[in-house]
Each structure stands twice: as structure tokens, then as C-alpha cells.
Amino acid sequence: MAKSTWKVPLVGLAIVVGLGGTLIGANALLNPASDGPTAGGPVPGADATLSSTAHTYMEAAKQDDCDMTRALTTSNTTAWCDRPRLLSYTFLGRTGDDGECMAYTVTTDTGLDGTDEGGTEPWSFCYRLTKAGWRLWDQGQG
């Protein structure tokens, strides 16, 4: 009966794959995923000011940190994420009857209305105080 020569390399491959899986599993157990966004730092909490939360939101939008913008947005509106890409912004001041809206000029790579033309336009972000802290409630041009 002929001796099979492929069994030794196959056993070696199985050992390497098994060890690799063990290392990946150990790494996942020792370094669990975080409970929230980390790219731009911690999510502002209940004690954060409206100004600091709004600044964190705008910087996250500019840096394409979708995890952070989503964490700071209520289900009442959409998070600034992906398109259009926020290239820059300038804070103009607080607006609204209660001062809980922040007015900016924003510069985007494509139009805010879905056109292909980017540019600079006025945009307002309005926040509400929730149990978790200030969160984006509404937004729009003007």
C-alpha cells in the first residue's frame, strides 16, 4: 500500500489555522469592542454644554465620524454623515426663541439639496436637552 504524502502538510495547515483562530478569539476577549464612538473621542454626556456638544457634532461631521454624529442625533432628524461631505463651517451664532439652535455657514462638496453643485450655504442645527445630554433635534437651511 502506498504511503500518502499529503497528510503531513494538511495536518500542519490545520494546526496553523487552529492557532490563528485561537489568537483572534483571545484578542476579541481581551480587547472587547467599545460601547460607543471612539474616533473623535467620547460622546458628550449629560453634563456637557450645548456649545461643546454642537462643536463636537460639527467637528465629527467635518471628519466623517458617522458614529459620533449618529450618537448625537435624535430619531427626529438625520445625522450628518456621508453625503454631502462637510468641508468646512463657520459658526454665526445662536438662534431660535430659546437659543438652542446654532447657525452656521457650511461648505459642502455637493449640494445640500441633492444637486451636484457644492458650495457655501447657511444651515441651522437645533438641539434638545435629553437625559443623555444635548442632542440634535432638527436641522435645515436658513
Contacts in CASP RR format, 6 or more apart in sequence:
PFRMAT RR
TARGET T0000
AUTHOR 0000-0000-0000
METHOD contacts of the structure
MODEL  1
MAKSTWKVPLVGLAIVVGLGGTLIGANALLNPASDGPTAGGPVPGADATL
SSTAHTYMEAAKQDDCDMTRALTTSNTTAWCDRPRLLSYTFLGRTGDDGE
CMAYTVTTDTGLDGTDEGGTEPWSFCYRLTKAGWRLWDQGQG
36 43 0 8 1.000
36 67 0 8 1.000
36 71 0 8 1.000
37 43 0 8 1.000
37 60 0 8 1.000
37 65 0 8 1.000
37 67 0 8 1.000
37 68 0 8 1.000
37 70 0 8 1.000
37 71 0 8 1.000
38 67 0 8 1.000
39 60 0 8 1.000
39 63 0 8 1.000
39 65 0 8 1.000
39 67 0 8 1.000
39 68 0 8 1.000
40 56 0 8 1.000
40 59 0 8 1.000
40 60 0 8 1.000
40 63 0 8 1.000
40 65 0 8 1.000
40 68 0 8 1.000
41 68 0 8 1.000
43 68 0 8 1.000
43 71 0 8 1.000
43 72 0 8 1.000
44 52 0 8 1.000
44 53 0 8 1.000
44 56 0 8 1.000
44 72 0 8 1.000
44 133 0 8 1.000
44 134 0 8 1.000
45 53 0 8 1.000
45 132 0 8 1.000
45 133 0 8 1.000
46 131 0 8 1.000
46 132 0 8 1.000
46 133 0 8 1.000
47 133 0 8 1.000
48 56 0 8 1.000
48 133 0 8 1.000
48 134 0 8 1.000
49 134 0 8 1.000
50 100 0 8 1.000
50 102 0 8 1.000
50 127 0 8 1.000
50 129 0 8 1.000
50 134 0 8 1.000
53 72 0 8 1.000
53 127 0 8 1.000
53 133 0 8 1.000
53 134 0 8 1.000
53 135 0 8 1.000
54 102 0 8 1.000
54 125 0 8 1.000
54 127 0 8 1.000
54 134 0 8 1.000
56 68 0 8 1.000
56 72 0 8 1.000
57 68 0 8 1.000
57 69 0 8 1.000
57 72 0 8 1.000
57 73 0 8 1.000
57 80 0 8 1.000
57 125 0 8 1.000
57 136 0 8 1.000
58 86 0 8 1.000
58 89 0 8 1.000
58 91 0 8 1.000
58 104 0 8 1.000
58 125 0 8 1.000
59 65 0 8 1.000
60 68 0 8 1.000
60 69 0 8 1.000
60 72 0 8 1.000
60 80 0 8 1.000
61 69 0 8 1.000
61 80 0 8 1.000
61 81 0 8 1.000
61 86 0 8 1.000
61 89 0 8 1.000
62 86 0 8 1.000
62 87 0 8 1.000
62 88 0 8 1.000
62 89 0 8 1.000
64 81 0 8 1.000
64 82 0 8 1.000
64 85 0 8 1.000
66 79 0 8 1.000
66 81 0 8 1.000
66 82 0 8 1.000
69 79 0 8 1.000
69 80 0 8 1.000
69 81 0 8 1.000
70 79 0 8 1.000
70 81 0 8 1.000
72 79 0 8 1.000
72 134 0 8 1.000
72 135 0 8 1.000
72 136 0 8 1.000
73 79 0 8 1.000
73 80 0 8 1.000
73 135 0 8 1.000
73 136 0 8 1.000
74 128 0 8 1.000
74 130 0 8 1.000
74 135 0 8 1.000
74 136 0 8 1.000
74 137 0 8 1.000
76 137 0 8 1.000
76 138 0 8 1.000
77 136 0 8 1.000
77 137 0 8 1.000
77 138 0 8 1.000
77 139 0 8 1.000
79 136 0 8 1.000
80 86 0 8 1.000
80 139 0 8 1.000
83 110 0 8 1.000
84 108 0 8 1.000
84 109 0 8 1.000
84 110 0 8 1.000
84 111 0 8 1.000
84 112 0 8 1.000
84 114 0 8 1.000
84 118 0 8 1.000
85 108 0 8 1.000
85 109 0 8 1.000
85 110 0 8 1.000
86 106 0 8 1.000
86 107 0 8 1.000
86 108 0 8 1.000
87 107 0 8 1.000
87 108 0 8 1.000
87 109 0 8 1.000
88 106 0 8 1.000
88 107 0 8 1.000
89 104 0 8 1.000
89 105 0 8 1.000
89 106 0 8 1.000
89 107 0 8 1.000
90 104 0 8 1.000
90 105 0 8 1.000
91 102 0 8 1.000
91 103 0 8 1.000
91 104 0 8 1.000
92 103 0 8 1.000
92 104 0 8 1.000
92 105 0 8 1.000
92 122 0 8 1.000
93 102 0 8 1.000
93 103 0 8 1.000
94 100 0 8 1.000
94 101 0 8 1.000
94 102 0 8 1.000
94 103 0 8 1.000
95 101 0 8 1.000
95 102 0 8 1.000
95 103 0 8 1.000
95 124 0 8 1.000
96 126 0 8 1.000
100 126 0 8 1.000
100 127 0 8 1.000
100 128 0 8 1.000
100 129 0 8 1.000
101 124 0 8 1.000
101 125 0 8 1.000
101 126 0 8 1.000
101 127 0 8 1.000
102 124 0 8 1.000
102 125 0 8 1.000
102 126 0 8 1.000
102 127 0 8 1.000
103 122 0 8 1.000
103 123 0 8 1.000
103 124 0 8 1.000
103 142 0 8 1.000
104 122 0 8 1.000
104 123 0 8 1.000
104 124 0 8 1.000
104 125 0 8 1.000
105 120 0 8 1.000
105 121 0 8 1.000
105 122 0 8 1.000
105 123 0 8 1.000
106 112 0 8 1.000
106 120 0 8 1.000
106 121 0 8 1.000
106 122 0 8 1.000
106 123 0 8 1.000
107 118 0 8 1.000
107 119 0 8 1.000
107 120 0 8 1.000
108 118 0 8 1.000
108 119 0 8 1.000
108 121 0 8 1.000
109 118 0 8 1.000
110 116 0 8 1.000
110 117 0 8 1.000
110 118 0 8 1.000
111 117 0 8 1.000
111 118 0 8 1.000
111 119 0 8 1.000
111 121 0 8 1.000
112 121 0 8 1.000
112 123 0 8 1.000
112 141 0 8 1.000
121 141 0 8 1.000
122 141 0 8 1.000
122 142 0 8 1.000
123 139 0 8 1.000
123 140 0 8 1.000
123 141 0 8 1.000
123 142 0 8 1.000
124 139 0 8 1.000
124 140 0 8 1.000
124 141 0 8 1.000
124 142 0 8 1.000
125 136 0 8 1.000
125 138 0 8 1.000
125 139 0 8 1.000
125 140 0 8 1.000
126 136 0 8 1.000
126 137 0 8 1.000
126 138 0 8 1.000
126 139 0 8 1.000
127 134 0 8 1.000
127 135 0 8 1.000
127 136 0 8 1.000
127 137 0 8 1.000
128 134 0 8 1.000
128 135 0 8 1.000
128 137 0 8 1.000
END
